[in-house]
Amino acid sequence: MRRYLLIVLFCIRAFFAMGQLNTDRMLVIGRNALYFEDYVLSIQYFNQIIKVKPYLVEPYFYRAIAKIQLEDYAGAENDCNEVIDRNPFMPQAFYARGFVRMRLGKVIDAQEDFSKALEFSPENVIYTINRVEAYLQSEQYDKALADVDTLLRRNKNVTDLMFERGRILLLKKDTAEALQVFDNLVVNDSLNFDAWGARALVKLQLNDNSGALADYNKAIQLGARNAGYHINRGILNYQIKNYRGALTDYDKAISLEPTNETALFNRSLLRAEVGDLNNAVADLTTLIDRNPDYPSAVYQRALLFSELYDWKAAEQDFSTIIAKYPTFVPAYYGRSRVYEKMGKKRAAFDDYEKAEKLIVAAKNKQLDTVQKQLAITPNIATEESFVKVKTRLFRGTSVVTNSTTESIRGSIQNEDRTVISEKNFVLSYYQKEDLVRKGERYSPLVSVLNDTRLFSGKVKMVNREMPLNTQLINYHFKSIDELSKRVEVYQTNANLYIARGIDYALVQDFSSAIADFTRAIYYDSEHSLAYFSRANIRFKELEFKISESSNLDVNWEQRKDLEKAYAHDFEMIMRDYDRAIDLAPDFSFAWFNRGNVLSVQKDFKAAIQNYSKAIAIDNEFAEAYFNRGLTYIFVGETQKGMSDLSKAGELGMYQAYNYLKRLRD
């Protein structure tokens, strides 16, 4: 995702009528691009509207949302300011600016914005939850608690809110009332392993170790996959001298979170205590390699190197500690002993004398601090024990994007991944890179299309679309202009309309894309890919429509009216897929997409049949196995689902392995 955007000026001939920009239509297209995460493109659409009609509010607001997704928080704040200057009665703008200001560290300003948003929309749960987080960041625990209590009065016994209340009480150090909260949670939701885990943590803080151990046992028995629970249970097992149980818990915590520093440190201490010094050193080395600024680990390793007679390594670690903590007496004593063993008598004497002087200075109060304690006792895991309420800017789109480099090395089944069904296949020139499956998806229909040489690139069948950068955006707008000139000359050539329709789809102009696919069908009523493409774009439009309506505060009768409207949209989509399949019965991608649409309609039996048909045509259709597997699991046929996920993994969909492991666990 690009963080810094080049503002590129371009003109779009299709959007001009009598010299005026159709801003309403441009706004819809920009919002389409925003919904489908094409943030750079959406910003350019909003730029065009602002250039022509700078007094409008909406383009500034939606541009702010796009900038938030790109983590351009300063730019987003400026756009929110523009919105509020033009319309100071828009709660969403205050909320968005508050969200941005939280990211910029302007916590007090964020609180004011959330409060202003709540003046206009006092019942809004999301606004309130975000104000709670703002209060917590500034340690205004009583105000945060008041907001949570307000939410609980409206929504009694909501588990996430009860967790939040307990978390705030612990921050206030009111462990007695926090325990009462988690007691109630355990009673009201006895199968919720996080409730047991949270209560266990409170009991730990109250020194009720036996009660904490019982609660952690219950949480883990119920299926909790929380490294923190195993770490804390490991400590409790260690205290009752159940070393085998403690080591098993630390092993499990590390298998769940291989980079968990607390688990690695605690396991190293336990291994050292039972005499497994080399493995203890290995744990500490792994920890220090990942986090060189972990002094307790460096000091503990220095002690272990001394016990292993590795004097050079011990001297290096003690020296590292002394350089960072020059008043830490034990490190001088430790290095003095090491120097003595190495035959460096003078250096050993100097370190011993330095340690003695530090002690004398401390007694004479010449030093404010004698040493910084470097704990070599097991660390309790606390952060993992709470489920925080998720905050979102608007429904369906996460505000914060954590960009990480995905890896397929090692035991990928241990890496928790979000389970998302595979999306529809569409015609495009671009696909996001897959770490395993590098080749293109072959379709004879697409091959015939490419043979016409009418397209601006090689057309591919893709289901992981790639957002365009500014260079590609401009390229496809130029392609639209050039194709429009050719269409004027060759008005009956269906493939020219297909080509322009693909370009329109890439720049998120769905209505123009549908119009071109419809023209292609008019001039060639047996063009299977024209029906297929029109169905795909109609489905994208429907996704956006459903997302929009889900943000509305509608009553039950209005919701039923919306569902009726969707029924017509679904029918239009299914007709196009049906026609595409009639013309090309072995078109596996059409069967797959049809299955996805049926899944959205909750017709799971028919969806499974469609995925099965796609697999019958192409027995290496990994995405079809994956989606059919998820659907089987959803309807309760777990064994069939696991078999399909296993096949999907075999065919390169490595995401399946983690989900399989979670099912087995």
CORPEJO-V803870 format. One record per residue. N is the residue number from 1. SS is DSSP state (H for helix, E for strand, - for the rest). PSI is psi in whole degrees, 0 to 359 (none if undefined). Layout:
n-><N;N>
ss-><SS;SS>
psi-><PSI;PSI>
//
This chain:
n-><1;2;3;4;5;6;7;8;9;10;11;12;13;14;15;16;17;18;19;20;21;22;23;24;25;26;27;28;29;30;31;32;33;34;35;36;37;38;39;40;41;42;43;44;45;46;47;48;49;50;51;52;53;54;55;56;57;58;59;60;61;62;63;64;65;66;67;68;69;70;71;72;73;74;75;76;77;78;79;80;81;82;83;84;85;86;87;88;89;90;91;92;93;94;95;96;97;98;99;100;101;102;103;104;105;106;107;108;109;110;111;112;113;114;115;116;117;118;119;120;121;122;123;124;125;126;127;128;129;130;131;132;133;134;135;136;137;138;139;140;141;142;143;144;145;146;147;148;149;150;151;152;153;154;155;156;157;158;159;160;161;162;163;164;165;166;167;168;169;170;171;172;173;174;175;176;177;178;179;180;181;182;183;184;185;186;187;188;189;190;191;192;193;194;195;196;197;198;199;200;201;202;203;204;205;206;207;208;209;210;211;212;213;214;215;216;217;218;219;220;221;222;223;224;225;226;227;228;229;230;231;232;233;234;235;236;237;238;239;240;241;242;243;244;245;246;247;248;249;250;251;252;253;254;255;256;257;258;259;260;261;262;263;264;265;266;267;268;269;270;271;272;273;274;275;276;277;278;279;280;281;282;283;284;285;286;287;288;289;290;291;292;293;294;295;296;297;298;299;300;301;302;303;304;305;306;307;308;309;310;311;312;313;314;315;316;317;318;319;320;321;322;323;324;325;326;327;328;329;330;331;332;333;334;335;336;337;338;339;340;341;342;343;344;345;346;347;348;349;350;351;352;353;354;355;356;357;358;359;360;361;362;363;364;365;366;367;368;369;370;371;372;373;374;375;376;377;378;379;380;381;382;383;384;385;386;387;388;389;390;391;392;393;394;395;396;397;398;399;400;401;402;403;404;405;406;407;408;409;410;411;412;413;414;415;416;417;418;419;420;421;422;423;424;425;426;427;428;429;430;431;432;433;434;435;436;437;438;439;440;441;442;443;444;445;446;447;448;449;450;451;452;453;454;455;456;457;458;459;460;461;462;463;464;465;466;467;468;469;470;471;472;473;474;475;476;477;478;479;480;481;482;483;484;485;486;487;488;489;490;491;492;493;494;495;496;497;498;499;500;501;502;503;504;505;506;507;508;509;510;511;512;513;514;515;516;517;518;519;520;521;522;523;524;525;526;527;528;529;530;531;532;533;534;535;536;537;538;539;540;541;542;543;544;545;546;547;548;549;550;551;552;553;554;555;556;557;558;559;560;561;562;563;564;565;566;567;568;569;570;571;572;573;574;575;576;577;578;579;580;581;582;583;584;585;586;587;588;589;590;591;592;593;594;595;596;597;598;599;600;601;602;603;604;605;606;607;608;609;610;611;612;613;614;615;616;617;618;619;620;621;622;623;624;625;626;627;628;629;630;631;632;633;634;635;636;637;638;639;640;641;642;643;644;645;646;647;648;649;650;651;652;653;654;655;656;657;658;659;660;661;662;663;664;665>
ss-><-;-;-;-;-;-;-;-;-;-;-;-;H;H;H;E;E;-;-;E;E;-;H;H;H;H;H;H;H;H;H;H;H;H;H;-;-;-;H;H;H;H;H;H;H;H;H;H;H;H;H;H;-;-;-;-;-;H;H;H;H;H;H;H;H;H;H;H;H;-;-;-;H;H;H;H;H;H;H;H;H;H;H;H;H;H;-;-;-;-;H;H;H;H;H;H;H;H;H;H;H;H;H;-;-;-;H;H;H;H;H;H;H;H;H;H;H;H;H;H;-;-;-;-;H;H;H;H;H;H;H;H;H;H;H;H;H;-;-;-;H;H;H;H;H;H;H;H;H;H;H;H;H;H;-;-;-;-;H;H;H;H;H;H;H;H;H;H;H;H;H;-;-;-;H;H;H;H;H;H;H;H;H;H;H;H;H;H;-;-;-;-;H;H;H;H;H;H;H;H;H;H;H;H;H;-;-;-;H;H;H;H;H;H;H;H;H;H;H;H;H;-;-;-;-;-;H;H;H;H;H;H;H;H;H;H;H;H;H;-;-;-;H;H;H;H;H;H;H;H;H;H;H;H;H;H;-;-;-;-;H;H;H;H;H;H;H;H;H;H;H;H;H;-;-;-;H;H;H;H;H;H;H;H;H;H;H;H;H;H;-;-;-;-;H;H;H;H;H;H;H;H;H;H;H;H;H;-;-;-;H;H;H;H;H;H;H;H;H;H;H;H;H;H;-;-;-;-;H;H;H;H;H;H;H;H;H;H;H;H;H;-;-;-;H;H;H;H;H;H;H;H;H;H;H;H;H;H;H;H;H;H;H;-;-;-;-;-;-;-;-;-;-;-;-;-;-;-;-;-;-;-;H;H;H;-;-;-;-;-;-;-;-;E;-;-;E;-;-;-;-;-;-;-;-;-;-;-;-;-;-;H;H;H;-;-;-;-;-;-;-;-;-;-;-;E;E;E;-;-;-;-;-;-;-;-;-;-;-;-;-;-;-;H;H;H;H;H;H;H;H;-;-;-;-;-;-;-;-;E;E;E;-;-;-;-;-;-;-;H;H;H;H;H;H;H;H;H;H;H;H;H;H;H;H;H;H;H;H;-;-;-;-;H;H;H;H;H;H;H;H;H;H;H;H;H;-;-;-;H;H;H;H;H;H;H;H;H;H;H;H;H;H;-;-;-;-;H;H;H;H;H;H;H;H;H;H;H;H;H;H;H;H;H;H;H;H;H;H;H;-;-;-;-;-;H;H;H;H;H;H;H;H;H;H;H;H;H;H;H;H;H;H;H;H;H;H;H;H;H;H;H;H;-;-;-;-;H;H;H;H;H;H;H;H;H;H;H;H;H;-;-;-;H;H;H;H;H;H;H;H;H;H;H;H;H;H;-;-;-;-;H;H;H;H;H;H;H;H;H;H;H;H;H;-;-;-;H;H;H;H;H;H;H;H;H;H;H;H;H;-;-;-;-;H;H;H;H;H;H;H;H;H;H;->
psi-><126;134;335;123;136;126;110;126;133;159;147;105;323;342;8;134;119;38;1;141;132;86;328;315;320;322;318;315;318;320;326;310;320;315;320;21;25;72;320;314;316;321;321;322;314;326;317;320;315;323;322;320;76;351;350;149;316;315;325;318;311;330;324;318;315;319;325;316;331;5;27;76;325;316;322;321;318;318;320;323;318;319;312;325;323;329;91;12;27;99;327;326;319;320;313;318;323;317;315;316;329;317;333;1;11;70;317;317;321;318;317;320;316;321;320;318;321;337;320;331;73;342;0;116;318;317;317;316;320;325;324;312;322;318;320;322;330;13;32;72;324;319;319;316;322;319;317;319;324;316;321;329;328;329;81;141;25;121;312;320;323;319;315;321;316;320;316;320;323;321;327;355;27;73;329;312;326;318;320;320;312;333;314;321;316;322;315;333;75;347;3;105;333;331;316;318;320;318;325;318;319;318;325;315;337;8;24;75;321;320;321;317;317;319;320;321;317;316;316;324;326;358;15;134;60;115;324;322;317;323;311;323;327;318;316;321;322;319;332;15;25;73;322;315;321;316;321;320;317;321;317;319;319;328;328;321;88;340;13;112;321;317;317;317;314;319;324;319;317;316;321;320;326;7;5;69;320;317;329;316;321;318;315;323;318;316;315;324;322;329;87;337;60;79;325;321;320;316;316;321;324;318;318;320;324;317;333;3;24;79;322;315;322;315;320;317;318;320;323;317;316;322;325;325;80;356;15;98;313;330;323;316;317;314;327;316;320;315;322;317;333;357;11;78;317;316;322;317;317;316;318;317;321;317;317;319;322;321;317;317;323;318;324;3;33;345;132;322;123;316;156;119;127;100;133;39;155;139;136;139;124;317;327;350;2;145;109;149;130;140;135;147;312;156;134;348;120;138;315;129;116;110;118;157;118;142;146;16;153;205;79;341;342;353;112;127;147;132;110;132;154;140;173;150;139;166;129;172;350;145;140;142;137;136;339;305;100;335;168;154;120;139;124;328;319;324;317;320;315;331;340;340;32;357;158;359;186;120;136;159;111;155;8;87;149;126;145;146;176;326;315;324;311;323;317;332;320;321;321;317;315;318;325;322;320;325;325;330;315;73;341;7;105;324;332;322;323;315;314;326;321;318;314;319;322;329;16;22;83;321;320;323;314;320;319;320;327;320;321;319;323;319;345;90;356;25;96;319;335;316;316;313;321;321;318;315;321;323;322;316;320;319;314;318;314;318;317;315;332;343;351;147;82;151;180;318;318;323;320;323;320;318;325;318;320;324;319;318;315;320;317;319;313;325;317;317;320;317;321;320;324;319;333;81;335;20;88;327;327;319;318;310;320;320;320;317;318;325;318;325;359;23;75;326;314;325;315;319;320;318;321;322;318;321;323;325;319;99;5;26;88;317;325;318;316;309;322;322;314;321;318;314;320;324;6;0;72;318;317;319;316;324;317;319;322;317;319;318;318;326;7;356;81;340;334;330;322;318;322;316;318;323;317;321;none>
//
